[in-house]
């Protein structure tokens, strides 16, 4: 039982279920408090994630040295290939399955029946870089630092 409670997946599923149950019971003002926390945490994450990317990728690519360029090409090819494969397979599967599932169904206006939560206040924290800018910057700085490290190592061995 203790292992189940310490399991992160169990905690996430439990929190989602608790949020669904309490969201229908609690008044809107309590939900707005959670929406405020959510908005603040969202801004903090958007600010920190590019910095975390820079802090983790620069040292990793520096350690790779001259092989970083080859590994990047292979990694990008695998990433784009798997993205294209999953996108096309999802499209063709949905085109084959959904028409028969949705035949005779009508869509109701869901927006009328739902209530919306809004935060009490928001705090705008603009990030230094966007995620793609952080990735490109990290690769360029790490690749150059790795090349400089290899050059100094070869000079010291002479």
C-alpha positions in Angstrom: 0.0 0.0 0.0 2.9 2.4 0.8 4.4 1.8 -2.6 1.1 2.6 -4.3 0.8 5.9 -2.4 4.4 6.9 -3.3 3.8 6.1 -7.0 3.8 9.3 -9.0 1.3 8.0 -11.6 -1.1 7.0 -8.8 -0.8 10.5 -7.3 -1.5 12.2 -10.6 -4.6 10.0 -11.3 -5.8 10.6 -7.7 -5.4 14.4 -8.0 -7.3 14.4 -11.3 -10.2 12.4 -9.8 -10.2 14.6 -6.7 -10.2 17.7 -8.9 -13.2 16.4 -10.9 -15.1 15.5 -7.8 -14.4 18.7 -5.8 -14.9 20.9 -8.9 -18.5 19.9 -9.0 -19.0 20.5 -5.3 -17.0 23.5 -4.3 -18.1 27.1 -5.0 -16.7 29.1 -7.9 -14.6 31.3 -5.6 -12.6 28.3 -4.4 -12.1 27.2 -8.0 -10.9 30.7 -8.8 -8.2 30.3 -6.1 -7.0 27.2 -7.8 -7.1 29.0 -11.2 -4.9 31.8 -9.7 -2.4 29.2 -8.5 -2.5 27.5 -11.9 -1.9 30.8 -13.7 1.1 31.7 -11.5 2.6 28.2 -11.8 2.2 28.3 -15.6 4.1 31.6 -15.8 6.9 30.3 -13.6 7.3 27.2 -15.7 7.3 29.1 -18.9 10.1 31.3 -17.4 12.2 28.4 -16.0 12.0 25.7 -18.7 14.3 27.5 -21.2 16.8 28.2 -18.5 16.7 24.5 -17.4 17.2 23.5 -21.1 20.3 25.8 -21.3 21.7 24.6 -18.0 21.4 20.9 -18.9 22.2 20.8 -22.6 25.3 23.0 -22.7 27.3 20.8 -20.4 26.0 17.6 -22.1 27.0 18.8 -25.6 30.3 20.1 -24.3 31.2 16.6 -23.0 30.3 15.1 -26.4 32.8 17.2 -28.2 33.3 16.7 -32.0 30.7 13.8 -32.2 27.9 16.2 -31.2 27.2 17.2 -34.8 26.8 13.6 -36.0 24.6 12.7 -33.0 22.4 15.8 -33.5 21.7 14.8 -37.2 20.8 11.3 -36.1 18.6 12.6 -33.3 16.8 15.1 -35.4 16.2 12.5 -38.1 14.7 10.1 -35.6 12.6 12.8 -34.0 11.2 14.1 -37.3 10.7 10.6 -38.7 8.7 9.4 -35.6 6.7 12.6 -35.6 5.7 12.2 -39.3 5.0 8.5 -38.8 2.7 9.1 -35.7 1.0 12.0 -37.4 0.2 10.1 -40.6 -0.8 6.9 -38.8 -3.1 8.9 -36.5 -4.7 10.7 -39.4 -5.3 7.5 -41.4 -6.6 5.6 -38.4 -9.0 8.4 -37.5 -10.3 8.7 -41.1 -10.9 4.9 -41.1 -12.5 4.6 -37.6 -14.3 7.9 -36.7 -16.8 8.1 -39.6 -18.4 4.8 -38.6 -18.4 5.7 -34.9 -19.9 9.1 -35.4 -22.5 8.2 -37.9 -25.9 9.6 -36.8 -24.4 11.5 -33.8 -25.0 15.2 -33.2 -22.8 17.6 -31.3 -24.3 19.5 -28.4 -23.1 22.9 -27.4 -20.8 22.1 -24.5 -19.8 25.7 -23.8 -23.3 26.6 -22.6 -23.3 23.9 -19.9 -19.9 24.5 -18.5 -18.7 27.2 -16.0 -15.4 28.9 -16.5 -12.9 29.7 -13.8 -10.8 32.9 -14.0 -7.8 33.7 -11.8 -8.1 36.6 -9.3 -4.9 38.1 -10.7 -2.2 37.2 -13.1 1.5 37.9 -13.2 3.3 38.1 -16.5 6.8 36.7 -16.4 8.3 36.9 -19.9 11.0 34.2 -20.5 14.5 35.2 -21.6 14.3 32.8 -24.5 11.7 30.6 -26.1 12.2 26.9 -26.0 13.5 26.6 -29.6 15.9 29.6 -29.0 17.2 27.9 -25.9 17.8 24.7 -27.7 19.7 26.4 -30.6 21.7 28.6 -28.2 22.6 25.6 -26.0 23.7 23.5 -29.0 25.8 26.3 -30.5 27.5 27.2 -27.2 28.0 23.6 -26.2 29.4 22.6 -29.5 31.9 25.5 -29.5 32.9 24.8 -25.9 33.4 21.2 -26.7 35.6 22.1 -29.7 37.6 24.5 -27.5 38.0 21.8 -24.8 39.3 19.2 -27.4 41.7 21.8 -28.9 43.2 22.5 -25.4 43.4 18.8 -24.7 45.3 18.1 -27.9 47.7 21.1 -27.2 48.4 19.8 -23.7 49.2 16.3 -24.9 52.0 17.7 -27.2 
